[in-house]
């Protein structure tokens, strides 16, 4: 019964979002007057519901609905048609995600005037190691980059997240963006794509940049990053200490916990089965929407 209530809640919420954003209903008008029997709202609901139930691959989603929820979705098409419909709806997911982020972040941001904020990136991998050199999937969005934490070359994108720290809770995402894998972590911050609020911002060594630090200071944001050893150095230079680096790392721990939670719920990092640019957008924004739905309604 609890699962059925969750499915009903999801469908009602998706329908409400479609009513709030009429552009979602008209985004794929065509000369074909025949409307699909399975509505777009049902397709979106199926995807979100299946992710919440741990069915993370689209083949598993289709089989799960066909075998267990056929009475609820009697017009479920073939897997190929279902997958095609999902890819057609790739523009829906950022809108839904934006609504969830606004609902999640508004109470937290309204309570404080200055925030401890956390910034980090997560690689989303379409192909790794040797296969990354020949990968051609989603070339409009993805390319080859290096993941330093895993010591691996990969073809894919990066998810950049700026979050507000909470006591004994996961950070609340304030802004996020996707970039190609080869792009350095710093430009989205320098270009104000990830615009921090007044307060203290903790990032890793990739964000260590004097010009950016000065720019953020003018808007009331203090950027804190670990001290960096030069190549070949075994000790920190004069005036620096490993204690500061450990402090910054401890303050950044919640954003790493958030990424671990996100991977546990959605397996977002593994995108090896994605076969198109639209499919990549569904994989990224759709799974993020499912995860943020959990944070909003099942904290």
N, C-alpha and C positions, 0 to 999 in steps of 0.2 A: 504493500500500500504506500509506503514512504517513497519508493521509486516512482510509482504512478503519480503521486503528488508533485514530485520534482519535475516529471515530464510535463504535467499540466502547467506548472509554474513557468517553466521554460517557454512553452508555446504562448502563453498569455503575455509574457514579457516581450518575446520576439514580435508578436502582433502589435503590441503597444509601441515598440520602436519603429515599426513600419508605418504606423499611423502618425507618429511624431515626425518622421522624415519621409514625406511623400515621394521624394526623389528616388527612394529605394524601389518603389513600385514601378517606376517608369524607366529605369536605367537600361532595360534591354528590350524596349519596344521594337517590333519588326513588322514586316509586311504580312506575316503569317497571322491570320485572325484567330487561330486556334490556341486557346490557353491550355497549358499543361494541367493534367488532372491532379498531380502532386504539386501543391503551391510552393512558391519560394519560401514562405514562412515555415512550411513543413520541412523543407530541405535544410534550412538553417537550424531548426529545432533538432532534427535528427543528428546533425553533426555535433552540436553542442552537447546533446544528451549522451551520445556515444563516447565522447571524450571524457565526460564526467563519470561514465561507467567503466573507464579504462580500455575502451575499444579505440585504439589510437590510429590504426591503419584503415583506409577507406574500404578495403575489401572486408575487413572484420566488421566495420560499421554496417555495411549492406547486409552481410550474413546475419548479424545480430538482430537487426530490425526485421528481416525476412522470417527468421526462425522464432522470434519471441514477441514481436510487436506488430505482426501483420494485421491484426484486427484494428489497430490504431492508425495504421498507414496502409489502407487497402490498395492504394494506387501507386505503391512503390514500383518504380520501373526496374529494368535490368541494371546490373552493376555499371555497365558502360554508360548508360543514359544518366544514372545517378551521379557518376563521377563527372560527366560533362556538365550537368546542371550545377554542381558545386563550383566548378571552375568558372562558369558564367557569373557566379555571384561573388567573385573575388573583391569587388568594390564595396560590398556590404559590410565586410568584417571590420575595416578601420572605423566605420561609423558606429557600429555596436561597441567596439572597444573604447572609443572616445566617450561614449555615454557611461560605460562602466567605470572608467578611470575618473570621470567627473564625480560620480556618485561615491566612489571610494575615497577620493582625496579631499572633497569639500569639507567634511567635518573636521579632519585633522588640520588642514591649513587654516581654518577659521579659528582654531583654538590658540594658536601661537603666533607671535610676531616675528620671531627669528627661529630658524630651524637648523638642526644638524642634518645635513644631506649627504647621500652616498651615491657614488657614480662608478659604474663598471660596465663591461660589455661581455656578451656571451656569443661564442661562435655557433652558427647553425650550419651543419655540414651536409652537403649534397654528395660529396666524394672526398676520400682522404688518400694520403700518400701518393703512390704512383698513379692511381686513377684520377687524381686531381689535375694532372697535367693535360690530360686529354678530354676532360669533362666539358660538355657543351650545353648542359641544361641551364635554362633561365639566364642566359648570358646578358640579358637586359638589366638584371638585378644583381647577379652573382659573378664572382671571379675568384682567383686563387689568392689565398693569404696564408699566414703562418700563425698557429696557435701556440704561444709561448708556454702556457701552462701545461699543455699536453705534448709539447715538442713535436708537432705534426703539421705538415702542409695539408691544406684542404681547399676544396672548391665550395663556395657558399656565400653566406652573408653574415653580418654581425648585428646582434640586437644590443643597442645602447640604452641603458636604463638609469634615470635619475630618480632617486627615491628619498622620501622623508623618513628619518629614523624614528622608531617608536620604542618605548620601554617594554621589553618582554614580548614584543610582537614583531612580525615581519615588517620591513619597511613598506610605506605606502608609495607606489609609483606616482611620480608627478608628471614626468614626460618620458617618452621613449621614441626611438627611431631605428630604422633598419638602414644599413649601409652595406656596400660590397665588402667582401672579406679583406681586400688589400688595403682598405682605407685605414689610416691611423686613427686611434681613439680620440686624439686631441681636436681635430677639425670640427666635429659637431658641437663641441663646447665653445671653441673660438668663434664659430659662426652663429652662436646663440640658437642652434637647433635644439640643444638641451640647455634651456635657460634656467639657471639656478635662482632661487629666491634669496633675499638677505638672510645671512646666517653663516654657518661654517660648512664647507664642502670638503668631504674626504674622498680622495681618489688614489689610484696606484701610481707607479712611477711614470706611466705613459702620459699622465696629465701634468707632469712637472714642466712648467714653461713660465719664464719670468714675465713675458708680455701678457699672457693670459691671466696670471696672478694679479698683475697690476690692473688689468681691465675689470676683473671681477671685484677688486677692492673698491673701485669707483662706484659700484652699485651696492656696496655693503656686504659683499660675500668674501669670506676668507677661505682661500684654497689651501688645503693641507695635504701634502704628499710625502711619502717616505724619502729619507735621504738616499742618494744614489752613489754607489761606488763607481769609479771609473774602471774601464776595462783593465783587468790585470791586478787591480788593487785588492788586498786582503783585509784592509782596515779602512774605516771611514776617514775622510780628510779632516784636518783640524777644525774645530767648531761644530762638528756633527757627531751624532751618537746613534748607536743601534737602539737605544731606549726610545727615541722619538719614532723610529720606524716601527717598532713593536706596538707603540701606542696607536699610530695611524692604522696599522693592520688590525688591531683589536676593535677600533671604531668601525672599520669596514666589514667586519665579520657578518653583520646582519644582511648585507647585500649578497654575500656569498651564500648565506642560508636561504635567501629568497630564490636565487638561481637553482639551488639544490631542490627546493620545494617545487619550483616550476618544472624542472626536469622529471621529478618523481611523478607529478600529476599528468604531464603532457608528453614527455619524451621529446621536447621541442628541438633539442640539438640534433637529433638523428633525422635527416630528411632524404635518405638515400633512395626512397621510393618515389620522390617527386619527379615529374617528367616534363614540367612546363613552367613558364614564368607565372602564369595565373595559379597553377597548383602550388607554387612556392608561397605566394601571397596568402592563399587559403590556409596552408600549413602553418605559417607564422601567425597571422592575425587571428585566424580561427581558433587556434589552440590558446593563444593569449586571451582571447575573449572568454573561452571556457574557464580558464584559470581565474580570471578576474571576476567572473560570475560567482565562483566559489568564495572568493574573498568578500564579495559584497553581500551574498545571501546565506552563506554557510561559513562564517568566520570561525 
